[in-house]
Amino acid sequence: MKIKFSLVLAVLLLLALALSAQDFLSKTAVGIHAGTQSGVGYSMRFMGEKHGLQATFGAGTWGSDNVYFPTRFYYWYDDYYDDYWYGDLEPGDEDAPDDTLVTLTENGRYNVANLGLNYIYTLDKFDVFKQKDHGRLYVMAGGSYQYYRQNIYTKDYHWVTVDDTLDYDHYAPVDDSDPLRESRLEHRWTAGAGLGVELAFGKNFRVALELPITYNWEQRIVMYIPQIGLYYYFK
């Protein structure tokens, strides 16, 4: 599926370049854009009278690898979070839970980088606040790719029965070792098409709003998630 998506983007780029050969991309803009189809990050637009290209790139790191695991706890939710076990109120009278060996999971730091490439075809231009051709109605088609890597930490706990009447039976770590770390990598992609509007404010600044229909790596069709961009057009 990743190969097919890359081929679709390559064909889209070649088609846009072929069309732009007849429609010179005379205007260049830089800005930021955010959306599932476009990607999130810094963006550039190369616009002609009818045809245009948009490229978006962004990257970042969020979260922390300084995760916390308790030294003990007294209850355990199952995988579906619809049931739980909790000890009796009287110390020493607790019944052992069904799960005497459990694993806690905590999410650590994750890194994200995404690249978007979209083709723009202008349907019409219109006046904005009596300013001639300060608005553009267009169709946008293309997609984005996202590199997603996250650290996952796990620690095993076992059920401990105590004889001390001042204490409760509880879960405790199986050993004193550090939590296990696993790095999970996902290649996420989104492709789609939809209508967009670009509005000019002054001579150089423009705001872009889009409402695409997308299909993503989870094999889901998604609508009604808007995209937005802010651009500065060079003279």
WOTANOR-V682846 format. One record per residue. PHI is phi in whole degrees, -180 to 180 (999 if undefined). OMEGA is omega in whole degrees, 0 to 359 (* if undefined). D_LAST is the distance of its C-alpha to the last C-alpha in whole Angstrom. Layout:
phi->[PHI PHI]
omega->[OMEGA OMEGA]
d_last->[D_LAST D_LAST]
This chain:
phi->[999 -64 -66 -61 -64 -64 -65 -62 -64 -64 -64 -61 -64 -63 -64 -65 -66 -65 -68 -71 -63 -94 -131 -58 -79 -83 -114 -122 -136 -125 179 -129 -143 -141 176 -72 -78 -82 88 -125 148 -69 -140 -130 -122 -121 -116 -115 -65 -120 -110 -157 -129 -132 -124 -130 -141 -153 -156 -176 -128 -133 82 -143 -90 -89 -87 -112 -123 -70 -81 -163 -156 -115 -141 -145 -83 -80 -63 -101 57 -113 -156 -153 -115 -140 -68 -66 -74 -87 -58 88 -105 -69 -89 -67 -70 -66 -100 -91 -134 -129 -128 -94 -126 -132 -85 -103 -69 -134 -114 -134 -140 -136 -135 -122 -141 -139 -102 -120 -122 -79 -88 -164 -121 -146 -82 -128 52 67 -96 -66 56 -91 -129 -135 -105 -146 -106 -122 -138 157 -178 -143 -122 -129 -91 -129 -130 -134 -89 -116 -111 -133 -146 -90 -128 -127 -81 -116 -99 -112 -95 -71 -72 -91 -127 -114 -62 -160 -92 -137 -58 -63 -150 -95 -72 -68 -59 -76 -116 -127 -102 -103 -116 -129 -106 -101 -142 -142 -128 -178 -156 180 -89 -143 -131 -119 -118 -94 -125 83 -84 -121 -91 -141 -114 -114 -127 -137 -135 -89 -106 -124 -131 -123 -65 -89 60 -115 -97 -124 -125 66 -107 -72 -119 -143 -145 -126 -131 -115 -92 -73 -73]
omega->[179 180 179 180 178 178 178 179 179 178 178 179 179 178 180 179 179 178 182 177 178 181 189 179 191 184 180 181 174 180 177 181 180 178 180 181 185 191 183 177 176 186 175 176 176 191 171 181 182 187 178 177 175 176 183 177 177 179 179 177 180 178 182 175 177 185 183 171 183 176 175 171 193 181 184 175 179 187 185 176 178 179 178 176 177 185 176 183 183 179 177 181 184 171 179 178 178 181 180 175 185 180 174 182 176 178 178 183 174 181 182 171 181 180 180 178 183 177 182 175 183 177 183 172 183 182 177 182 178 176 187 175 176 177 181 173 187 171 181 179 180 181 181 176 180 172 185 179 181 175 179 181 178 177 182 177 175 182 182 176 183 178 182 181 178 182 178 168 188 170 177 178 179 178 183 182 178 177 177 179 176 179 183 182 176 173 185 179 178 177 181 179 179 180 178 177 176 183 180 175 187 184 190 186 178 177 179 177 182 178 185 166 188 174 190 185 176 181 178 173 186 175 170 169 186 173 180 178 177 188 171 179 177 181 *]
d_last->[41 38 39 38 35 34 34 33 30 30 31 28 25 27 27 23 22 25 23 19 21 21 18 15 13 10 8 8 9 12 15 18 21 24 27 30 28 25 26 25 23 20 17 15 13 13 12 14 15 18 18 17 18 18 20 21 23 25 29 31 35 37 41 43 46 48 50 53 56 59 63 64 64 66 65 63 61 61 58 58 58 60 63 64 67 68 72 75 75 78 78 79 80 76 76 74 71 70 68 69 67 63 60 57 53 50 47 45 42 39 36 34 31 29 26 25 24 23 22 20 21 20 23 21 19 20 19 19 21 21 17 17 16 14 17 17 21 21 24 24 26 27 28 29 31 32 35 37 40 42 45 48 51 55 58 62 64 68 70 72 76 77 81 80 80 78 75 74 73 69 67 66 65 66 66 64 62 58 56 55 52 50 46 45 42 41 38 36 34 33 32 31 29 28 26 23 21 17 16 13 14 12 8 7 11 13 17 18 22 24 28 29 33 33 36 37 39 42 42 41 39 37 35 34 32 28 25 22 19 16 13 9 6 4 0]
